[in-house]
Amino acid sequence: LTDTDNARIYLRSVFKPLKGLEIVGEYTYDRKNDQQSLYANKWAYTSEDFGTLYSTDHDYYYKKENHTDYNALNLYATYNLTLKEDHNFKIMAGFNQERKQTSSLSAYSYDQIAPSAPTVGGNIGQLTASNSFSDYAIRGGFFRFNYNYMDKYLLEVNGRYDGSSKFPKDDRFGFFPSLSAGWNIAKES
């Protein structure tokens, strides 16, 4: 038996306070709950050639639960400016943060007292359980600068300053730049 329960929220807001300026805020929340359960009764079976008889001495009840919470926040602004119809500028800068937490619990409960209504604690045999937990987060700032002259000469500069909880504390953040330039030869006379 599997039961899944999900909840998702996505919010987006756009604000345009000045000509050419757009500010965007986005928030995402995603919750996933997954539960699995199985009851296996005692049983016997033979091999394919009917020569060997196998059997299980114990019945068992298995239960597993997984929970995941994910949160993401994005805030960024874009500004477009054109000077004398030939010089076009576009500047974008923003912030990003994400966090994901996952937990899992599973148990095997052997020799059920009431096989018609099995439970984790309703056993007279062995009970084995395990659990796990993970948590990671990332945070960063970013920018992009675009310039084009008459849609002929193009320049783009990008940069990100990102950090991740998956990296060692002393090396958690890094700066990642890029630069590109282009010439649209089709615009030449």
C-alpha positions as CSV (number, residue, x, y, z in Angstrom):
1,L,0.0,0.0,0.0
2,T,1.4,3.4,-1.0
3,D,0.0,6.8,0.1
4,T,1.4,10.0,-1.2
5,D,0.5,13.5,0.0
6,N,1.9,16.6,-1.8
7,A,1.5,20.3,-1.2
8,R,2.9,23.0,-3.5
9,I,2.8,26.8,-3.3
10,Y,4.3,29.1,-5.9
11,L,4.1,32.8,-5.6
12,R,5.4,35.4,-8.1
13,S,5.2,39.2,-7.9
14,V,6.3,41.7,-10.5
15,F,6.8,45.4,-9.7
16,K,7.6,48.1,-12.3
17,P,8.4,51.3,-10.3
18,L,10.2,53.1,-13.2
19,K,10.3,53.0,-16.9
20,G,12.7,50.2,-18.0
21,L,12.9,48.7,-14.4
22,E,11.3,45.4,-13.5
23,I,11.6,43.8,-10.0
24,V,10.5,40.2,-9.6
25,G,10.1,38.1,-6.4
26,E,9.4,34.4,-6.5
27,Y,8.8,31.9,-3.7
28,T,8.3,28.1,-4.0
29,Y,7.3,25.7,-1.2
30,D,7.0,22.0,-2.0
31,R,6.1,19.3,0.6
32,K,6.1,15.6,-0.2
33,N,4.9,12.9,2.1
34,D,5.1,9.3,1.1
35,Q,4.1,6.3,3.2
36,Q,4.4,2.7,2.3
37,S,3.3,-0.4,4.2
38,L,3.2,-4.1,3.4
39,Y,2.2,-7.2,5.3
40,A,3.8,-10.5,4.3
41,N,2.3,-13.7,5.8
42,K,4.2,-17.0,6.4
43,W,4.3,-19.0,3.2
44,A,6.0,-21.9,1.5
45,Y,7.1,-22.4,-2.1
46,T,9.1,-24.8,-4.3
47,S,11.8,-24.3,-6.8
48,E,11.1,-24.3,-10.6
49,D,11.8,-28.1,-10.8
50,F,9.5,-28.8,-7.8
51,G,12.5,-30.5,-6.1
52,T,13.2,-28.1,-3.2
53,L,10.8,-26.8,-0.7
54,Y,11.4,-23.3,0.7
55,S,9.5,-21.7,3.6
56,T,9.5,-18.6,5.7
57,D,9.3,-19.1,9.4
58,H,8.0,-15.5,10.2
59,D,5.5,-13.1,9.0
60,Y,6.4,-9.4,9.0
61,Y,4.9,-6.0,8.7
62,Y,6.9,-3.3,6.9
63,K,6.3,0.4,7.1
64,K,8.2,3.3,5.6
65,E,7.7,7.1,5.7
66,N,9.5,9.8,3.7
67,H,9.1,13.5,4.1
68,T,10.6,16.2,2.0
69,D,10.4,20.0,2.4
70,Y,11.8,22.3,-0.3
71,N,11.8,26.1,-0.1
72,A,13.2,28.5,-2.8
73,L,13.4,32.3,-2.9
74,N,14.4,34.3,-6.0
75,L,14.6,38.1,-6.1
76,Y,16.0,39.9,-9.1
77,A,15.7,43.2,-11.0
78,T,16.2,44.0,-14.6
79,Y,16.9,47.5,-16.0
80,N,16.8,48.3,-19.8
81,L,18.2,51.5,-21.2
82,T,18.5,52.8,-24.7
83,L,20.6,55.9,-25.6
84,K,20.3,57.6,-29.0
85,E,18.6,54.4,-30.4
86,D,22.1,52.9,-31.0
87,H,23.4,52.0,-27.5
88,N,21.3,49.4,-25.7
89,F,22.0,48.4,-22.1
90,K,20.4,45.7,-20.0
91,I,21.5,45.1,-16.4
92,M,20.1,42.3,-14.2
93,A,21.0,41.5,-10.6
94,G,19.5,39.2,-8.1
95,F,19.6,36.8,-5.1
96,N,18.7,33.1,-4.9
97,Q,18.3,30.8,-1.9
98,E,17.1,27.2,-1.7
99,R,16.8,24.6,1.1
100,K,15.8,21.0,1.0
101,Q,15.2,18.8,4.0
102,T,14.5,15.1,3.7
103,S,13.7,12.5,6.5
104,S,13.0,8.8,6.2
105,L,11.9,6.2,8.7
106,S,11.4,2.5,8.0
107,A,10.7,-0.5,10.2
108,Y,10.2,-4.3,10.0
109,S,8.0,-5.9,12.7
110,Y,8.2,-9.7,12.8
111,D,5.6,-12.2,14.1
112,Q,2.5,-10.1,14.2
113,I,0.0,-10.8,17.1
114,A,-3.0,-9.8,14.9
115,P,-2.2,-10.4,11.2
116,S,-5.6,-9.1,10.2
117,A,-4.5,-5.6,11.5
118,P,-0.7,-5.5,11.5
119,T,1.1,-2.6,13.2
120,V,4.8,-1.8,13.9
121,G,4.3,-2.3,17.7
122,G,1.9,-5.3,17.4
123,N,4.6,-8.0,17.2
124,I,6.2,-10.7,19.4
125,G,9.2,-11.1,17.3
126,Q,12.1,-8.9,16.3
127,L,11.6,-5.2,15.5
128,T,14.2,-3.5,13.3
129,A,14.1,0.2,12.4
130,S,16.3,2.6,10.5
131,N,16.1,6.3,9.8
132,S,17.9,8.9,7.8
133,F,18.0,12.7,7.4
134,S,19.5,15.1,4.9
135,D,19.6,18.8,4.7
136,Y,21.2,21.1,2.2
137,A,21.0,24.7,1.3
138,I,22.4,27.0,-1.4
139,R,22.6,30.8,-1.5
140,G,23.9,33.1,-4.1
141,G,23.9,36.5,-5.8
142,F,24.2,37.0,-9.5
143,F,24.4,39.7,-12.2
144,R,24.3,40.1,-15.9
145,F,25.3,43.1,-18.0
146,N,24.4,43.2,-21.7
147,Y,25.5,45.9,-24.2
148,N,24.8,46.1,-27.9
149,Y,25.6,48.8,-30.4
150,M,23.1,49.0,-33.3
151,D,22.4,45.2,-32.8
152,K,25.8,44.8,-34.4
153,Y,28.4,44.6,-31.7
154,L,27.5,42.6,-28.6
155,L,29.0,42.2,-25.1
156,E,27.8,40.2,-22.1
157,V,29.3,39.9,-18.7
158,N,28.0,37.4,-16.1
159,G,28.9,36.6,-12.5
160,R,27.6,34.5,-9.7
161,Y,28.7,34.3,-6.1
162,D,27.4,31.0,-4.8
163,G,27.6,29.0,-1.6
164,S,26.5,25.5,-0.8
165,S,26.1,23.6,2.5
166,K,27.5,20.6,0.7
167,F,31.0,22.1,0.6
168,P,33.4,22.4,3.6
169,K,32.8,25.5,5.8
170,D,36.1,27.2,4.7
171,D,35.4,26.6,1.0
172,R,31.6,27.1,0.9
173,F,31.5,30.1,-1.4
174,G,33.0,30.8,-4.8
175,F,32.7,33.5,-7.6
176,F,32.0,32.3,-11.1
177,P,32.4,34.9,-13.9
178,S,31.9,34.7,-17.6
179,L,32.4,37.1,-20.6
180,S,31.3,36.9,-24.2
181,A,31.5,39.2,-27.2
182,G,30.0,39.0,-30.6
183,W,29.7,40.6,-34.0
184,N,26.6,40.3,-36.1
185,I,28.1,40.4,-39.5
186,A,24.7,40.3,-41.2
187,K,24.2,43.9,-39.9
188,E,27.1,45.2,-41.9
189,S,26.4,47.1,-45.1
